[in-house]
Amino acid sequence: MPRFHVSELAEADLDGAFVWYEAQRESLGHAFLDAVEATFARLRRAPEQFPIVERGVRRALVRRFPYAVYYLATSERVDVLACVHVRRHPRRWQSRR
């Protein structure tokens, strides 16, 4: 299984989304983080299962929430670059490569 790393910027994305969802309804932020963790588990098991969207960067959609995880994967390592709302402009994550 490849090493798994979540960048500081991706962590900040997750923190911001958690706060927003938690403000909408108590425990919704936790449900969001659970859905993201499930996506991360899928990445760990088989990172190549998700499509390449730009120059080697892959995208995995988070179930139940309109978020996408953008990451780079090799046989040794998975690097999560961003976790952003699907309606955000792509430049939000593209500059993180």
ABEGO torsion letter per residue (X at the ends): XBBBBBBAAAAAAAAAAAAAAAAABBGAAAAAAAAAAAAAAAAAABAAABBBABGGBBBBBBBGBBBBBBBBBBAABBBBABBBBAABBAAAAAAAX
